[in-house]
Amino acid sequence: MNKPNLPTTWEPSPNNLEPFWMGFTPNRAFKQRPRMIARAKDMHYYDMGGRPILDGSAGLWCTNAGHCREPIVSAIQKSAAELDFAPTFQYGHPKVFELASRLATMAPGDLNYAFFCNSGSEAADTALKIALAYQRSIGQASRTRLIGRERGYHGVNFGGISVGGMVANRKMFGTMLAGVDHLPHTYNRKEQAFTRGEPAWGGHLAEELERLVILHDASTIAAVIVEPMAGSTGVLPPPKGYLKKLREICTKHGILLIFDEVITGFGRLGSAFAAERFGVIPDMITFAKGVTSGTVPMGGVMVRQGIYDAFANAQDHMIELFHGYTYTGHPIAAAAGLATVDLYRDEKLFERAASLETKWADAAFTLQGNPLVEDIRTIGLVAGIDMRPIEGKPGLRAYKAMENAFHDHGFLLRISGDTIALSPPLIVSEDQINEIFTDKMPKVLASVASL
Ligand SMILES: Cc1ncc(COP(=O)(O)O)c(C=O)c1O
């Protein structure tokens, strides 16, 4: 690669796109035919020529309040001018405490404490570290094993990768953490195809945890981490009773239960956290994305009272938990978070997601019968649509669908394998739901039908 000549006004060209090594992207294909986003407002992105692109996936499952919402924008602007940075090791600033209090009131049960970080990946690793430290602090130091689940996604740091169950993500890095095991995933097309909400089949799979407990002995297991609804591996709502059963087994054996709510937090399933929807209180909840509606990086872990209490020290000046990030509770992120949760409350966006769920599912199921569609799963404001893969080329049909949606149909969607995952901002209107399922999606499916 030649070093790019830096022009005075930047326009994309093959040479000046080169230096950014994009994550989770086929770089060469993208740079041949970029999907460039220049600005956003409410439900739409706009490309560099000003063409609107309907956002079918809330960016990356994160802009739950819609794009560039005025109250959040002004809070960020004000905060940037007022307090650019303040340490939260040994010092504090008011907004981060205020945000923690707000989140504690939104979280169910006695999940009363918030530990902040900057992403979902950091949130997952933070929760796993708290689990290990907690077990040790209550005299259970032999509990070092972490249990994840096949088809789970907990970000890209070493802890999250190790307990995660996405094969491609794990292949090169998944063996670095010793003492990890996995529950089976809960998807079975034969038993569950075309289900709305929680499938009736599969609750019994939680019993597999008992099998792992027998195999490894409870005294070696610190925590179980699962997404209440697996998102990144193609939208897998939990089977009926599954999460309750996991809770029971964890409690019985002194194992901590962590819900990774990086996607499901902040209204995606019609309640602040999915834990509330499913009536199960885990010991920790990880969050990110929707906490600032994607505007400023922020993540965190909600922690139960008893876990925080276990970290008391003999001497006041001693640090309780040797963990934290320079940008933990960054003032601009905290300001964005506060403005975001205010907006969720003022516009009743979680209630809105709940009230649109039936309409959303009805619209999604109009695609049932399309010859390409092998399964549809919906829950909250989420839909997973499995397309028939092209023989010998898994993922190609969905990749082409994504390209065509963007370039030809003004539509942004997320893909995983040959699944299209849809999760619009919670401000989506009924007309836009119709537009997604009776206009955009049929056109996108038709564009890849003959591949
Ligand atoms: C459940 C879950 N956990 C963790 C992550 C990682 O979050 P981030 O990309 O912010 O590190 C994601 C991202 O999609 C996620 O869906």
The ligand as an ORCA input file, in Angstrom:
! r2SCAN-3c Opt
* xyz 0 1
  C     -24.439    -10.213     24.351
  C     -23.229     -9.407     23.980
  N     -22.212     -9.326     24.835
  C     -21.119     -8.609     24.551
  C     -20.999     -7.932     23.358
  C     -19.779     -7.159     23.039
  O     -20.006     -5.802     23.085
  P     -18.942     -4.792     22.482
  O     -18.943     -4.989     21.009
  O     -19.461     -3.447     22.919
  O     -17.620     -5.100     23.090
  C     -22.049     -7.985     22.437
  C     -21.967     -7.263     21.158
  O     -22.800     -7.394     20.281
  C     -23.188     -8.754     22.749
  O     -24.209     -8.876     21.889
*
